[in-house]
Amino acid sequence: MVTEGGYLWARSYLTLAADWYARCGNEERAADMTLALALSWETETDQRIEADERSGHLVAGNFLESAIQTLRKIPNDQREARGVDAHIARLLKRLAESGKSAVKGMTRFSTGSIDISDLVADSEQRVSGKKALEALLTFAHLAPSVKVEKLADDARRLMKEHPLSSLFASTHYGPDGRVVAKTPSGDFSGESGEFSAQLAAKMLRHFMLHTEVTCSGQIYPALLVIRQEHHLTRADLEQLLAQSPIIPPGRVEQFARGLWAGFEHDFATAIYLLAPQIEHLVRWHLKQAGAKTTTLDADGIENEIGLSSLVDSPSIDQVFGEDLLFELRALFCNPLGPNFRNQVAHGLLSQGECSSSPAIFAWWWILSLVLRSWLNELQQQLAPPAQADSADSAERQDDK
């Protein structure tokens, strides 16, 4: 049995040999060395799984991925004789199977339970006994928006207090065993890209905990009260949403359908209707701000940019603000989060995931977004003229 150090030395020698053969113009021997290098990764995978199946599958993903990437370096004219394409196909299948085994073998860690009974009682009391519109607006304001600056401060503090939690790189698996993201190890300097990636991952983790507590302690209990005391129709929602300035033209009915589905406890319909509309909402507002939301390919065909790229637009901070933007990314297009826009686009959400706390929170977040924008618009329209005159006077005084 080869030791772990033996594989490291073997791969070092094989890499050097492949480089030297390539420099000497011997492409066949270079391809042979590269193939042997890939086989070393696969052989170590087998040895790790044989020694300890659970931990072996946890590292198998990285090893098999390294083998695949190594095989892809072999030139096309050298592949057929060595069966490289078939080998890659076989490794890809192994990678998927090993990912599923890794997810099954993971140990679940849990902390002590959190008593949210007071939170539940307060949320129920806040929406109970009110007229429908008042209850709906109270429901939309149940939880405050997250503050990115505070999230970042809390994450930095925890990284400093518990440095081991950021010392090692981590691999993140989806429910189907796919590797969906990787987080590098942190160097604690506060300046490197690795530190930024660790910080972002911890901020997201704290936000997802916030969604779980908010959903269980506030959103869902209050939703049950509203359903019991009021019968909201889709027409009621359409009438309200028609006045919301954040909804793009021609999309009121689709937003109303999705939001109404949530009030009917049909969160699968809600998330599948609303996630694409959120992408359109972002695109429409960026266009209004003069941002480019399409790309032009070599054939002159113009394609829409997806949400995952739209949220990196240079002007998006000015359009949505950093707090709202963080929530948008975390819920809809971050692979470390529920990633609803991409999960919906590819039909990957199970029924359970559609009714999970993050999905219900995302539904409520959209409802809150559109109703708050409507209320803000209404308050501005109803503001007494004296306030506007006072504001104008203050501006003129500042100019002086």
C-alpha positions, 0 to 999 in steps of 0.5 A: 500500500502506497503511503500518502507521502508516496503519492505526493512524491510520485505526482511530483516526479510525474509532473516533472517528467511530463514537462520535460518530455513536452519540452523535448517535443516527445508528445507521446511520452508527455501524454503517458506521464500525464495519464499516469498522473491522473491514474495516481489520483484515482488509485489514491481515491480507491485506497482512501475509500478502502481504508475508511469508506466514510472519510474516503468519500469525503476526499474522493471528490477532490481527488477525482476532480484532480484526475479529470482536470489532469486528463483534460490536459492531454492533447486531442491527438493523443487521447484516442489511443489512450481512451482518455475521453471514455476515462473522463466519462467514467470518472465523471460518473464516479464523481457523482456517485461519490458525492452522493455517498459523501453527503450520506456519510456526513455527520450532523452536528446540532447545537442546543435548541433555541426557545422562540416561544416569546417570538412566536407569541409576539408575531401572532399578537402583532397581526391579530385583530387587525383589518386585512390591509393593516395586518398585511402591512404589519406582516411585511414589516415583521423582521428588519432587513439585515445590516451588512456592516453588522454581519461583517463585524460579527463574522470578523469577531467570530473568526478572531475568537475561533480561528480554527473554523477558518483555518482549513478550506471547505467543500460544499455539496448540494443535496444530490452530491454535487460540489456546488462551491469551495471556500479557501482557507483563511490567512487572517490578514484581512486583506487577501482574497482568501480572507474575503471568501471566508468572511463572505461564507460566514456572513452568509451562514449567519444570514441563513440562520437568521432566515431559519429563526425568522421563518419559524418564529415570526413569518410562519406563525403570523401567516397562520393567523392571517389565513385564519382571520382573513380571506385574501384573494389574488385580486386583492393582491393585484390591486395593491401591487399595481401601486408598487413602484418596484414592480416592472410594467406588465408584471403585476399579475405574475407577482400577484399569482406567486405571492397569493400562492404563498398565502395558500401554502403552495410555496412550490408554485410561489418560488417557481413563479417569483424567482424568475420575476425577481431576475426580471425586476433586477434587470429592469431597474438596472436598465432604468439606471442606464446599465447594460444588461445584455451581451453581444456575441461574435454573430451579433446576437444579443443575449440577456445576462443572468442574475448571477452576473447582473448582481455584479454590475458596477451600478447595482449598489447604487440601484438597490443598496448594499443591504438589500443586495446582500439579501438578494444574492444570498437567497437567489444566486449564491451557491452557498445559499439556497440559490433559488434562481438557478435551482428553479431554472434547472428544475432542481428543487424538491417538494421539501426544498420548496416548502423549506424555511429559506423558501418561505422566507424568500416568498415573504422577502419578496412580499415585504419588498413590494409592499414596503415600496408601495407604502413608501410611495404612498407616504411620499404622496400623502406628505403635507406640502409644508414638509416639502417646502421645509425640505426645499428651504433647507436645500436652498440654505445648504446651497448658500 
